[in-house]
Amino acid sequence: MQKKLSMTNILAYASTDTAGNLLYCTLTSFILYFYTDVFGISVGAAGTILLIARVIDSLDAPIWGLIIDHTHSKYGQSRPWFLWLAAPFGIFLTLSFLSPELSTTQKGIYALVTYLVTGIIYTGISTPITSILPNLSSDSNERVKLNSYRMVGGNIGYFVTASFTLPLVAFFGGGNDQKGFAITAAIYSVIGILMFVFAFAKTQEVNSGPVETQSIPIKDSFKSMMGNWPWIIVVSANVMYWLGNTVRTSTVIYYAQYNLGHQNYASLLNGLVLFQVVGNILIPFMVRKFSKGQTLIIGFTIATIGQILMGFVGDSFTLIAAAWIFTSIGTGIAVSMPFAMLSDTVDYGEWKTGIRSAGFLTAIGSAFCIKMGSGLGGFLPSKIMAASGYVAHHQQTASALAGIKFSFIWLPAICFMIGAVIMLMYPKFERREEKIKQDLLSRIN
């Protein structure tokens, strides 16, 4: 029997998502604004850079999954990547927020390369965060606990960057945002690197090792997707979550600065995203009454309603904040459930095809969704704002303000609503889960 995990082990695993969100959410939440209002790239060009990078970058998710599935080391299968990629991740995150003196074309190339490489490295370090979970414990209850702590840790990382990035930029920059972003990104990177090293030192894979782990042929990894409809459904819904949430977080600074007239409102609203933890905490209670699929639908629905409410409260910051909190509770549910459900879809794939490709399926189910959703989440509002006449550092026209408002309020609502509709197809597969687990156990025995 495996010993119960210590609090140090649990916190070490949670710290992976704290570090990952601290760095990656800094990138996704502020890079569009950094490009347009700090680095001096046009909003249309910035959106194109984000889309190109994310389309290319999203293709590396299955590659990283294959790499994880074929990793053999004395440290385990997933865990060593926390150590190997920590420093490169921090270095390229910092490079992404530097403002070298370059021509317009050179700025675009520099932005594309640094953003793309940072994203590729993030895939490499985020994939094992998900794929390591089944190997940290054989106890399903321990896994649920680990995932819950991980989600709370991730929310803490996001809370820090969302709440303190702009104040830190102002503090360190002293009016020079280029300097402020560079220093802030460097500080976050050092913190993130140390947390990943801590995670590597204090986690241990009990179901994986250089002897026990067997390589899966690449063609079998692709076969594991065939006919795996619950996996396809979860992946599709997860893309819609990350698309909607990235649009929401990447445009809040524009809405606060230009529509509400107070840029500091962005930091306040971002800080309130910590209410996602409420959604995380509600999940264990909700899954006792509802299925996991129904719980995810409820999360999407709450997020949709919150976004719609923001569209009808006018310029009252108090009411906007209240609706934002309501949305955040919904997104707290919606962001957590797909990660908990991916293990079930891996079981389904093994039951249907005889192939268990946890690294490959979870890489696409997590990293690919985050990358594709965040890429489109930066591209779509940039094109909407460009088409509506947005110009950085200028008083915006009524058309530009309308474009910002649509991007900030209505586009996320549409994405969350589509996610809920997609999940309506999931229950018929979820009802088979117990039988699938019994069948898999009987094959082992």
Buried (B, 14 or more C-beta within 10 A) or exposed (E): EEEEBEEEBBBBBBBBBBBBBBBBBBBBBBBBBBBBBBBBBBBBBBBBBBBBBBBBBBBBBBBBBBBBBBBBBEBBBBBBBBBBBBBBBBBBBBBBBBBEEBEEEEBBEBBBBBBBBBBBBBBBBBBBBBBBBBBBBEBEEBBBBBBBBBBBBBBBBBBBBBBBBBEBBBEBBEEBBBBBBBBBBBBBBEBBBBBBBBBBEBBBBBBBBEEEBEEBEBEBBBBBBEEBBBBBBBBBBBBBBBBBBBBBBBBBBBBBBBBBEEBEBBBBBBBBBBBBBBBBBBBEEBBEEEBBBBBBBBBBBBBBBBBBBBBEBEEEBEBBBBBBBBBBBBBBBBBBBBBBBBBBBBBBBBBBBEBBBBBBBBBBBBBBBBBBBBBBBBBBBBBBBBEBBBBBEEEBEEEBBBBBBBBBBBBBBBBBBBBBEBBEBBBEBBEBBEEBBEEBEEEEE
